[in-house]
Amino acid sequence: MTQPNALMTSDLAYLANNQPLAPLAVAALRVAVTLDKWSTRHRTRKALARLEPHHLKDIGLNPRAAQDEARRMFWHG
């Protein structure tokens, strides 16, 4: 199963065979990619904050490290 927002191989082939994007389109694409990254970071850090200690142990994190990561702002990579 593919992710709904993932580009399909045919989409990539289409983009590769066409003219370069206009500067405004490039800027819009960069904004969209950045917003998607920030959204993903926000969601995953919220989920990390809700994990129980035994779940954190399963993924190799101690509660302090998880708390530190969960408190990071979404724009910090």
CORKA-V699801 format. One record per helix or strand of 2 or more residues. SS is the DSSP state (hx for helix, st for strand). FROM is the first residue (numbers start at 1). LEN is the number of residues. If there is no record, write none. Layout:
SS,FROM,LEN ; SS,FROM,LEN
This chain:
hx,9,8 ; hx,23,28 ; hx,53,6 ; hx,63,9
